[in-house]
Amino acid sequence: MNRRTPAVPLLALLLALALLGTGCTGGVEGTPGAAGLRDPYFPGLGNGGYDVTHYGLKLDIGPAADGPRAPAADRLRGTATITARATQDLSAFHLDLAGLDVESATVEGRPAAVNRAGKELTIRPAAAVEDRLRKGRTFTTVVRYSGSPQAITDADGAEEGWLRTADGAVALGEPTGSMAWFPGNHHPSDKAAYDIEVTVPEPLTAVSNGEPVSRRTADGRTTYHWRTTEPMASYLATVAVGRFTTRQSRTPDGIRLFTAVDPEAAARGGSALTEVLDEIPAVLKWSAEKFGPYPFTSAGAIVERTGDSSYALETQNRPVFPGPPDTALLVHELAHQWFGNSVTPRTWRDMWLNEGFATYAEWLWAADHDGVPIGESFDEAYADDANWAFPPADPPTAADLFDAPVYGRGAMVVHRIRLALDDDRAFFALVRGWTKAHRHKNAATEDFTAYVEKATGRDLTELWDAWLYGGSRPPKEG
């Protein structure tokens, strides 16, 4: 990725250098928020000292140069209005931002000093606003930035961040890519509401999370306003820009549906794609019976061209698919709306709670609709050596977060709980109780195991040791 020196106003730069050189905090009492949250795999990700409650993002997207072959979404000019609550007395705080140039920043409307070190943006507010930075108070910072957003390469070699497509771009954030297109507290433990306004040249469409609020066109450019009122982790935020065919409807339960399909993907998928997308209401209803009420007010899908990304992602409210999905993949990504999106991992070590349950949802669907018994899916996963490379609750490195044990062995853990209970009604009541107790919250593996034991009144230490944390393949019986 191309790292460029940010454009910072001279006065702010001189002030930041002076503050850093003297240790002065400009008269603001308190201490700087931490530059990272010590995640087991991404220790520098996220920021301490505050909790974001709302992101207001205004993005102007277009080509970096004139001409018919200029990339349609190569340039971004953004304004991020971030509302947060201080969790300590702050003298300064950090934001995660990769690659883009910062033009200015304010805190409570006053110019703030800005310092940039790699992906860390340090904001030092003026002394006049120190009361708003005290513990428990709410404050607002506005960051104006611009540049050519880039893709970020994961530890496993996959690309995330800002991915250019044939006619636009798609932003995918798991696990660290959201910092490629807006500044923020980019750790899953800090969830917030979002308003995202995206301005694009006609005839492009901009699709994001939540529900469409407004659309206005002037001088050949259209602004799309999307709103997410339920808390969302930043890695689940998305913007997709392209020549989409869109469709809106509602489920019988009143959930608002919005789908956006790239014309090339539509041509490739044909009637089969239409049939899969038409299954969304049925999948949501079936999932609600298994997992509890749908946790959001809208749903849908974004279908890109094959190859626009190398994976599907459960972006909140409407997953992104790289080409026409099949029903199993649709079921998996919609299950994530409960497991991952509503109940969000506390750290990236807790990923198996997302993927294990979503994979188990595939097994449940296959049993109910395709005549494949759960035991057969379990046996197939059990026989797969790839699922035993490491314990699902303890991937060795960041490069292993998306490997087979997190998915297949994670699903086996869920099924072993079901077998231990030996009562399907009790098992699904347990699952629905879990999604209700942690709705729109964060949860760790320890929260889950404690919840299961309390709800069942059983000591399941042997199950956790063998299936969740064990280093070898345990016997199926016993």
MOQUI-V451332 format. One record per residue. PHI is phi in whole degrees, 0 to 359 (999 if undefined). OMEGA is omega in radians with two decimals (999 if undefined). Layout:
phi = [PHI PHI]
omega = [OMEGA OMEGA]
//
This chain:
phi = [999 281 261 243 292 292 272 241 308 303 298 295 296 297 295 298 295 295 295 295 287 255 79 288 249 66 91 278 284 113 230 295 293 298 277 200 254 58 302 303 248 227 299 271 281 81 212 260 96 202 230 285 254 203 249 248 250 242 240 251 240 188 286 282 216 282 123 294 260 293 304 289 230 267 235 226 239 230 232 252 256 247 257 217 247 289 257 204 290 256 261 196 211 249 229 269 204 247 85 277 269 270 266 193 212 229 233 53 81 259 304 242 287 235 231 240 222 63 268 257 250 258 251 246 287 289 300 295 250 300 298 282 257 279 307 92 273 260 223 234 239 240 242 253 210 197 140 253 295 237 280 245 270 291 297 269 95 285 256 221 90 258 256 283 245 298 232 176 196 223 259 235 248 275 263 234 285 295 293 284 227 201 284 179 264 268 229 299 286 246 263 207 276 223 239 237 251 235 254 225 288 294 261 285 243 243 242 218 277 77 238 290 260 202 212 221 236 205 55 78 230 242 253 252 249 242 228 239 272 283 303 220 288 296 291 264 284 215 225 240 243 177 267 276 264 247 213 237 196 223 282 302 273 92 287 281 251 220 241 228 232 295 302 292 295 296 294 292 280 59 293 296 296 301 295 295 295 292 278 306 302 292 294 296 295 298 296 297 295 276 249 109 305 302 277 230 264 218 208 147 196 239 247 266 294 300 96 297 216 263 201 273 220 279 312 301 79 214 299 259 241 274 107 301 275 266 296 299 292 300 300 300 289 288 299 296 297 275 255 126 269 278 268 258 298 287 224 289 290 269 302 299 297 289 283 296 291 294 292 296 300 300 297 296 297 298 290 279 239 242 71 258 300 304 301 291 295 297 298 296 292 297 282 278 301 299 287 246 291 194 293 296 271 210 302 298 217 298 291 260 299 247 271 306 300 296 268 292 288 301 294 296 301 300 290 295 296 299 294 296 286 55 203 297 297 292 296 288 295 297 296 295 293 296 292 285 294 243 304 61 237 255 213 254 305 297 296 291 297 294 298 299 292 291 292 263 70 238 270 252 304 296 296 298 297 278 260 266 243 293 268 229 281 282 294 292 268 97]
omega = [3.13 3.09 -3.10 3.08 -3.09 3.05 -3.12 3.12 -3.02 -3.10 -3.14 3.13 3.14 3.13 -3.14 -3.14 3.13 -3.14 -3.14 -3.09 -3.05 -3.06 -3.13 3.08 3.07 3.13 3.13 -3.14 -3.13 3.13 3.11 3.00 -3.11 -3.13 3.11 -3.09 3.08 3.02 -3.09 -3.08 -3.13 -3.02 3.14 -3.10 -3.13 -3.07 -3.12 3.05 -3.13 3.11 -3.13 3.07 -3.10 2.97 2.96 -3.06 3.03 -3.02 3.04 -2.99 3.12 3.11 3.11 -3.13 3.10 3.07 -3.06 -3.11 3.12 3.10 -3.01 -3.09 -3.05 -3.10 3.12 2.97 -3.00 2.97 3.12 3.05 -2.99 3.09 -3.04 3.06 3.14 3.09 3.01 3.00 -3.01 2.93 3.11 3.09 -3.06 2.95 3.05 3.10 -3.09 2.88 -3.04 -3.08 3.12 -3.12 3.13 3.06 3.05 2.98 -3.08 3.07 -3.14 3.11 -3.14 3.05 -3.08 3.04 -3.08 3.03 -3.09 -3.12 -3.13 3.08 3.14 3.13 3.08 -3.05 3.07 -3.11 -3.07 -3.09 -3.02 3.14 -3.13 -3.14 3.11 -3.09 3.12 -3.13 3.10 3.12 -3.13 3.02 3.13 3.13 3.06 -3.00 -3.12 3.08 3.14 -3.08 -3.01 2.99 3.06 3.14 3.12 3.07 3.14 3.07 3.11 3.14 3.07 -3.12 -3.10 -3.07 3.14 3.10 -3.08 -3.10 -3.14 -3.12 3.00 -3.13 3.11 -2.91 -3.04 -0.01 -3.01 -2.93 -3.08 3.11 3.13 -3.10 2.96 3.11 3.13 3.06 -2.90 3.00 -3.05 -3.13 3.13 -3.12 -3.08 2.97 -3.06 2.80 -3.10 3.07 -3.07 3.11 -3.08 3.08 3.03 0.15 -3.09 3.08 3.07 -3.11 3.12 -3.09 3.01 -3.06 3.08 -3.13 -3.10 3.07 3.14 -3.08 3.07 3.06 3.04 3.12 -3.08 3.09 3.10 -3.13 3.12 -3.09 3.05 -3.09 3.09 -3.11 -3.11 3.00 -3.03 3.14 3.12 3.10 3.12 2.89 3.08 -3.11 3.13 3.14 -3.03 2.86 -3.05 3.12 3.11 3.08 3.06 3.03 3.07 3.12 3.09 3.09 -3.11 -3.11 3.08 3.09 3.10 -3.05 3.04 -3.09 3.12 3.07 3.10 3.13 3.14 -3.07 3.11 -3.09 3.13 3.10 3.12 -3.14 3.13 -3.13 3.09 3.11 -3.06 3.13 -3.13 3.12 3.12 3.14 3.12 -3.14 3.13 3.10 -3.11 -2.90 -3.08 -3.08 3.09 -2.96 -3.07 -3.12 3.14 -3.13 3.11 -3.10 2.97 -3.11 3.13 3.03 3.01 -3.14 3.09 2.93 -3.09 -3.08 2.97 3.13 -3.05 3.13 -2.92 3.13 3.14 3.14 3.07 3.13 3.11 -3.04 -3.08 3.12 2.93 -3.05 -3.13 3.13 3.09 3.13 -3.14 -3.06 3.08 3.06 3.11 3.10 3.00 -2.98 -3.11 -3.09 3.04 3.02 -2.97 -3.13 3.11 3.04 -3.14 3.04 -3.09 -3.09 -3.09 3.09 3.06 -2.94 3.10 3.13 3.14 3.07 3.10 3.06 3.06 3.13 3.14 3.12 3.13 3.12 -3.07 -3.00 -3.06 3.09 3.12 -3.10 3.10 -3.13 3.12 3.09 3.11 -3.12 3.12 3.12 -3.13 -3.10 -3.09 -3.10 -3.11 -3.12 -3.07 -3.12 3.14 3.11 -3.09 -3.12 -3.11 3.06 -3.06 -3.08 3.08 -3.14 -3.09 -3.03 -3.07 -3.14 -2.98 -3.09 -3.14 -3.11 -3.03 3.13 3.03 3.09 3.10 3.08 3.14 -3.11 3.10 3.05 3.13 3.13 -3.14 3.12 3.14 -3.12 -3.06 3.13 3.13 -3.13 -3.10 3.01 3.09 -3.13 3.14 3.09 3.11 -3.12 3.10 -3.08 -3.06 -3.14 3.12 3.13 3.03 3.14 3.10 3.09 -3.14 3.07 -3.10 -3.12 3.10 3.12 -3.10 -3.10 3.12 -3.10 -3.09 -3.07 -3.08 2.99 -3.08 -3.11 -3.12 3.11 -3.12 -3.10 -3.06 -2.96 -3.07 -3.05 -3.03 -3.10 -3.12 -3.11 3.14 3.07 -3.13 -3.12 3.07 999]
//
